Amino acid sequence: MIKLYGYWRSTAAYRVRIALNMLGIEYQALSVHLVKDGGEQHHEAYDTINPTHLVPTLIDGAVELSQSLAIIEYLDERYGENTLLPTDAVERAIARGLSQDIACDIHPINNLRVVQHLADVASFEQTAKAAWMVHWIELGFTAIERKLALTSGDFCVGDRLSIADICLVAQVYNAKRFGISLEPFPAINKIDSHCLSLDAFRLAAPEQQADAN
C-alpha cells in the first residue's frame, strides 16, 4: 500500500490527500509532527526518508517522492490516466501556472520553517508573524482572483477539476486560519465552496485526520 508521510495541518500534505482521494487510491497515512520534540521532521528516522525535512513524502513500493506537485502528477499519470490535468495544452499550462502561483509563490514564504526563522532571527512576535502571513496570502489571492476571472467556471480552469483547485483549496484553508476574509475574492470563494462539497476534499480536510490536535 502507498504510504504518505505528512502532518494534518501541512498545506502540501493536504494537497496530496485530496489527490489520493480524487483518484480513489488507498493509502497509509503516517504522521510527522512538525512541532513536537523540536519537529519530528528533523529526527534521524525521517531524515533518512526525506533529507529536506519537509512533508509530504510518498512511498509507492520502490518509488520515493517528495514535493506535492510532483507527487500529484505522478499519481495522476500512474493511476488516474491524467484526470487531474486538462487534456488541452493551453488549459494544462494554465492549471500548472495557477498551481505554481500558490505552491511556489504564496505558500513557501508562509511555510512553518520560514515563520519560525522570522521569530528566531528577526524577533517577530505572534502578531507580526500573523501580519506577515496575511500580507502575502492577500497579495497572492488578489492576483489569482484576476486570473480566475479569465479562466474559471465551476473550477479554476473551466468546469473541470484540476490540480489548480487542489492547490487553491489547501491555501484557502490557511487563509481562513488567519482570519482573511474571502469577500474580496468571489471567484476563489465560489471554487473553494464548490470543492468542499465533494467527498474527496471533505475527507482530506485537516480536522478529519487522525493526528489532528
BELMO-V317520 format. One line per field, one symbol per residue. ss: DSSP state (2 for helix, 1 for strand, 0 for the rest). A space follows every 50 residues. Layout:
# BELMO-V317520
ss: ???
This chain:
# BELMO-V317520
ss: 01111100002222222222220000111110000222022202222000 00000011110011110222222222222000000000222222222222 22222202220222222222220002222222222222222222222222 21000001000022222222222222200000000222222222220022 2222022200000
